[in-house]
């Protein structure tokens, strides 16, 4: 009898920890958790497809999600890894075969509500609520631009470094040697994120280890964030690394 109430309390606790929703008051977060339709997704399940955000907001409460799309060889590849928070809007591009979708990288819990309901839980103006949603979308797609675009004149080594810093920001925990990536992301995941082959990523990760910018701990990586930022400092200032 008390299980739904306990589950809602746990969901509220997860919501209150999300940086992306820190602009909401405790009362607004309580209204939000009551308005959410909550669903659990197993690893590999499709959470939503590219048309799924036309009139809804989606919030990842627990787990890791990933945005995937089809590449030129009709292979589905990962282009973004999403930490708990707002799931960015997926572009539905005309005449495009990209077929973006959001999938569960591991077991996930996702809350969904209409944009009208989202507007109703906040005491701020609708424009303010939509601005936060828009800013979250821009952050994710700017990160993608930095990681994969060639016209910014960033080499593969820099793009891998930027990707590691991004992963540390979202999934890292500080410890004495640097920032430990709590999740063991595969080299294939990193290769997909930067738009390169796995052998080339392996080569550059080995270089980062030799330069003592990355430490291997079994299958996990420890990133010396300050040193890595310093190593790409000139270009980091020019392109402004995402936070």
C-alpha positions as CSV (number, residue, x, y, z in Angstrom):
1,X,0.0,0.0,0.0
2,X,2.9,2.4,0.8
3,X,5.0,1.3,-2.2
4,X,3.7,3.9,-4.7
5,X,4.2,6.7,-2.1
6,X,7.7,5.4,-1.3
7,X,8.5,5.2,-5.1
8,X,7.3,8.8,-5.5
9,X,9.5,9.9,-2.6
10,X,12.5,8.3,-4.2
11,X,11.7,9.9,-7.6
12,X,11.4,13.3,-5.9
13,X,14.8,12.7,-4.3
14,X,16.3,11.9,-7.8
15,X,14.7,15.0,-9.3
16,X,16.0,17.3,-6.5
17,X,19.6,16.2,-7.3
18,X,19.3,17.1,-11.0
19,X,21.4,20.2,-11.9
20,X,19.2,20.8,-15.0
21,X,16.2,21.3,-12.7
22,X,17.9,23.3,-10.0
23,X,16.0,26.4,-11.0
24,X,12.7,24.8,-9.7
25,X,11.7,25.3,-6.1
26,X,11.0,22.3,-3.7
27,X,7.3,23.0,-4.1
28,X,7.6,23.0,-7.9
29,X,9.6,19.7,-7.8
30,X,6.8,18.1,-5.8
31,X,4.3,19.2,-8.3
32,X,6.5,17.9,-11.1
33,X,7.0,14.4,-9.7
34,X,3.2,14.2,-9.3
35,X,2.6,15.1,-12.9
36,X,5.2,12.8,-14.4
37,X,4.2,9.5,-16.2
38,X,7.1,7.3,-15.1
39,X,8.4,4.3,-17.1
40,X,11.3,1.9,-16.5
41,X,13.4,0.9,-19.5
42,X,15.8,-2.1,-19.8
43,X,19.2,-1.8,-21.3
44,X,19.0,-1.4,-25.1
45,X,15.3,-0.4,-25.1
46,X,14.2,2.5,-27.3
47,X,13.0,5.4,-25.0
48,X,11.8,7.7,-27.8
49,X,12.3,8.3,-31.5
50,X,13.1,11.5,-33.3
51,X,9.5,12.7,-33.4
52,X,8.9,11.9,-29.7
53,X,9.5,15.4,-28.3
54,X,7.1,17.4,-30.4
55,X,4.7,18.1,-27.5
56,X,6.4,16.5,-24.5
57,X,9.3,16.9,-22.1
58,X,11.3,13.8,-21.0
59,X,13.4,13.6,-17.8
60,X,15.9,10.9,-17.2
61,X,15.8,10.2,-13.4
62,X,18.2,7.3,-13.2
63,X,20.6,5.5,-15.5
64,X,22.4,6.5,-18.7
65,X,20.7,7.1,-22.0
66,X,22.3,7.5,-25.4
67,X,21.3,9.3,-28.6
68,X,22.0,7.2,-31.7
69,X,21.6,7.7,-35.4
70,X,22.3,6.0,-38.7
71,X,25.7,6.8,-40.3
72,X,26.5,6.8,-44.0
73,X,27.0,3.0,-43.9
74,X,23.6,2.4,-42.4
75,X,25.1,1.5,-39.1
76,X,23.5,2.8,-35.9
77,X,26.1,4.7,-33.8
78,X,26.1,6.6,-30.5
79,X,26.5,10.4,-30.9
80,X,25.7,11.4,-27.3
81,X,25.6,9.9,-23.8
82,X,23.0,11.4,-21.5
83,X,23.3,11.7,-17.8
84,X,20.3,12.0,-15.5
85,X,18.4,15.3,-16.4
86,X,16.5,16.6,-19.3
87,X,16.6,14.5,-22.5
88,X,17.4,16.8,-25.4
89,X,15.0,17.2,-28.3
90,X,15.9,14.9,-31.2
91,X,16.1,16.6,-34.6
92,X,13.6,15.4,-37.2
93,X,15.3,16.5,-40.3
94,X,13.5,16.5,-43.7
95,X,15.0,14.2,-46.3
96,X,17.4,12.8,-43.7
97,X,18.2,9.2,-43.1
98,X,19.8,9.8,-39.7
99,X,16.8,8.4,-37.8
100,X,17.8,9.7,-34.4
101,X,16.5,7.9,-31.3
102,X,17.1,7.8,-27.6
103,X,18.0,4.4,-26.1
104,X,18.7,3.0,-22.7
105,X,22.5,2.6,-22.3
106,X,21.7,0.7,-19.1
107,X,18.5,0.4,-17.0
108,X,16.8,3.7,-17.0
109,X,13.8,5.4,-15.3
110,X,12.2,8.2,-17.4
111,X,9.4,10.6,-16.5
112,X,7.3,12.2,-19.2
113,X,4.8,15.1,-19.2
114,X,3.3,17.4,-21.8
115,X,4.9,20.8,-22.3
116,X,1.6,22.3,-21.1
117,X,1.9,20.4,-17.8
118,X,5.5,21.3,-17.5
119,X,4.5,25.0,-17.8
120,X,1.9,24.5,-15.2
121,X,4.2,23.2,-12.4
122,X,6.4,26.3,-12.4
123,X,5.6,29.7,-10.9
124,X,7.8,31.3,-13.5
125,X,6.7,32.3,-16.9
126,X,6.2,29.8,-19.7
127,X,9.0,31.6,-21.6
128,X,11.4,30.9,-18.7
129,X,10.5,27.2,-18.6
130,X,11.0,26.8,-22.4
131,X,14.3,28.8,-22.2
132,X,15.7,26.2,-19.8
133,X,14.6,23.4,-22.1
134,X,16.1,25.2,-25.1
135,X,19.4,25.8,-23.2
136,X,19.7,22.1,-22.4
137,X,19.2,21.2,-26.1
138,X,21.8,23.8,-27.2
139,X,24.3,22.4,-24.7
140,X,24.0,18.9,-25.9
141,X,24.1,19.7,-29.6
142,X,27.1,22.2,-29.1
143,X,28.9,19.3,-27.5
144,X,28.2,17.1,-30.5
145,X,29.5,19.9,-32.8
146,X,32.8,20.1,-30.8
147,X,33.3,16.4,-30.8
148,X,32.6,15.6,-34.4
149,X,32.9,18.7,-36.6
150,X,36.0,19.1,-38.8
151,X,35.4,22.7,-39.7
152,X,36.4,23.8,-36.2
153,X,39.9,22.6,-37.0
154,X,40.1,20.4,-34.0
155,X,42.3,17.4,-34.4
156,X,41.3,13.9,-33.3
157,X,43.5,14.1,-30.2
158,X,41.8,17.3,-29.1
159,X,38.3,15.9,-29.8
160,X,39.1,12.8,-27.7
161,X,40.4,15.0,-24.9
162,X,37.2,17.2,-25.1
163,X,35.1,14.0,-25.0
164,X,36.9,12.7,-21.9
165,X,36.3,16.1,-20.2
166,X,32.7,16.0,-21.1
167,X,32.3,12.5,-19.7
168,X,34.1,13.5,-16.5
169,X,31.7,16.4,-16.1
170,X,28.6,14.1,-16.4
171,X,29.8,10.8,-15.0
172,X,33.0,11.5,-13.0
173,X,33.7,11.5,-9.3
174,X,36.7,13.3,-7.8
175,X,39.4,11.2,-6.1
176,X,43.0,11.8,-5.1
177,X,44.5,11.0,-8.5
178,X,42.0,12.8,-10.7
179,X,38.4,12.2,-11.8
180,X,37.3,8.6,-12.0
181,X,34.8,7.7,-14.7
182,X,32.3,5.6,-12.7
183,X,31.1,4.0,-15.9
184,X,33.4,1.8,-18.0
185,X,32.7,3.3,-21.4
186,X,34.1,1.3,-24.3
187,X,36.6,2.5,-26.8
188,X,33.9,1.9,-29.4
189,X,31.6,4.3,-27.5
190,X,34.3,7.0,-27.5
191,X,35.1,6.3,-31.2
192,X,31.4,6.8,-32.1
193,X,31.3,10.0,-30.1
194,X,34.3,11.6,-31.9
195,X,33.5,10.1,-35.3
196,X,36.7,8.0,-35.6
197,X,37.7,4.3,-35.8
198,X,38.3,2.3,-32.7
199,X,42.0,1.6,-33.5
200,X,42.7,5.4,-33.9
201,X,41.0,6.0,-30.5
202,X,43.0,3.2,-28.9
203,X,46.2,4.9,-30.3
204,X,45.3,8.3,-28.8
205,X,44.2,6.9,-25.5
206,X,47.5,5.1,-25.2
207,X,49.3,8.4,-25.8
208,X,47.2,10.1,-23.1
209,X,48.3,7.3,-20.7
210,X,51.9,7.7,-21.7
211,X,51.6,11.5,-21.0
212,X,50.2,10.7,-17.6
213,X,47.0,12.6,-18.4
214,X,44.9,9.5,-18.1
215,X,45.3,6.6,-15.7
216,X,43.9,3.1,-16.4
217,X,42.3,1.3,-13.4
218,X,41.2,-2.0,-14.8
219,X,38.4,-1.2,-17.3
220,X,37.9,2.3,-15.8
221,X,39.7,5.5,-16.6
222,X,40.9,8.2,-14.2
223,X,41.3,11.6,-16.0
224,X,43.7,14.3,-14.6
225,X,41.2,17.0,-15.7
226,X,43.3,20.1,-14.9
227,X,46.4,18.7,-16.7
228,X,44.3,17.6,-19.7
229,X,42.6,21.0,-19.9
230,X,46.1,22.6,-19.8
231,X,47.3,20.3,-22.6
232,X,44.7,21.6,-25.0
233,X,44.5,25.0,-23.4
234,X,45.0,27.1,-26.5
235,X,42.2,25.5,-28.5
236,X,40.0,25.1,-25.4
237,X,40.0,28.9,-25.0
238,X,39.3,29.3,-28.7
239,X,36.3,26.9,-28.8
240,X,35.1,27.2,-25.2
241,X,34.9,23.8,-23.7
242,X,31.4,22.7,-22.6
243,X,30.6,22.5,-18.8
